[in-house]
Amino acid sequence: MNSRPAYFSLKHVDCPYPDNFVCRITNISTEGITWKFKFTSSCIALTLDHLQSLQQPPPYPSILEVDQVIRAFPFPSYALGVSSPSGTEFNWSDDSDIAVQQYLTISMVEMNLIFLHKVYLIKATRQNPEDPLSTDYRFSVDSSVNSASRIVRALSSLYSRHNQIAYLSWSFWSSLAIACATLGDIISQSPRCSTAKPAMRLLTDGVKLYERATTAGRSNTSRAAMASIREQALQAISSSETSSSGTTSSKTPDGPLWLHQQTYTIDSTQD
């Protein structure tokens, strides 16, 4: 989930899952640990297989099948009912530790969907920058943007409820960086499409949230990179509105958060 390929295939690992139990001393359940193991084996492994086969990508319908597997995977009990069906409202636990685990469950699912569909999001914007939703990869466009939007909304909601999460480790905030980069993709590559301006509003919210969290010691470099994503997206929208030629720039933004685009070679002629 941190843009690194697996060192070995989970298909080559044969060991039992950890037992799910409640510690008699701490009264802490291991349900979350067990869920992460099972989700990794059942869902993340499928996405990693896809990412490692980009030179010879599988048929697009097989990607949609993996998408269905991820969405159908059951949540642990503590994360059930936290998010509304629309993904715009959240009911976090009063216990900040449990609330963080609730968010991590949501973000793991949404980041997995982003990584699964990201290449096809970019492919759609290159096939039709004006309207990527009219391409054969429109489901990937919708899925990527919706997952990124849900991460921004969820983390914003969690922060407003438990602002002490700003002091958690950097890895906790990587989901926000991934979400903002994804929203920046659709805006910068297709600033005229119908999802660009709503995505811009969410991107702004995400960057502002990240800036507030920097008071807890976030890296100045990453803060500048996040601001750069927002600035490039704003410039893309502004240029599209003032352009008399009716064309959009195909330049891919620079910066560390865009490395996921530079990793892949996308053949626009291949389905």
C-alpha positions, 0 to 999 in steps of 0.5 A: 500500500506504500507503492512498493511491490511485494517481495514474494507472491502471497500465493507461495505462502501457506500458513494459517491466519492468526486467531481472533481473540480478546486478551484477558489482561488488556481486553483488546481484540485482535479482530483488526489484525486478523482482518488485515491479514485476510484483506491482504491475502484476498484483495491486496495480493490481487492488486499487486499481481495486477501492478506487476503485470503492467507490461502485459496487462490482463483484460480490463474485465478481469480488473472489474472482477477484482474490483468486485472482490474488494468491494464485497470483502466484509468489514470488521465489526468495529468498522460496520456502519461508520460510513454512510452509503454515499461516503459523505457522512461518518459516525466515528467512535468516541474512543479515538483509538477505535476511531483510528482503526475504523478510518484505517479500515476504510482507507485500506479499501479505498487505497487498494481500489485507487491502485487497482484503477489508477493506470486506467484513470490515466489511460482514460484521460489520455484517450479523451481529455475532454470527457474521460467518462465517455471512454471504455475506462469510465468505471475506473475514472469514477472509482478512482475519484470516488475513492480519493474523495471518500478518503479526504472526507473521511479523514477530514471528518475524523480530524474534526472529531479527534484532532489528536490524530495529527500526532500519529506517524507519517504513514497514517497520512499517506492515504491523504497524499495518495488521494490528493495526487489522484484528484490532481490527476483527473484535474490536471489531465482533464480540466474540462471534464465534469468531475474536475471542479468538484475534485478541485474543491475536495483537493483544496480541502485535503491540502488544507487539512494536510497543512493543519497537520503540519503543525504536528511536525510534518515534513516541509518537503511533503507540505510543499509537494502537496501545495504544488499539486493544488497549484498545478490543478488550479493552473490547469483549470484556469488555462482550460477556461482561458484557452481559445484553442480548446485543447488541454495540456498533456504535461504531467506534473512533476514532484515526488507525489507524481512518481506513481505516474512515472513508474508505468509505461502506458500503451494507449493502443492496448485494451 
